[in-house]
Amino acid sequence: MTSKIDILFEELFGFKPKKSGEAYEKISAAVMKLLYKDSKVTHDEKLKGEFSDTLYQIDVMLEDESKKRMGEAKDYTVKGAKVGEQIFKS
């Protein structure tokens, strides 16, 4: 099933995202770039942990001269769930 976010993404950019959830991540990064024009915004960044060699995937990262801000973007529209609602029920 196609999510509403994937449909919006295709209407905005003219192509479909390659993987599930990617549309929401890219739209989130685009919004951050619009809000913080003077900062560097990246999508799908890979960073090593500060205290380990674990590699983490960051959906959206905002960098300016003093800080890095990282965000996780999740598209729950396919499941019809709300943010904060328990998605996986046993």
ABEGO torsion letter per residue (X at the ends): XBBAAAAAAAAAAGBBBABBGAAAAAAAAAAAAAABAABBBBBGBBBBBAABABBBBBABBBBBAABBBBBBBBBAAAAGBBBGBBABBX
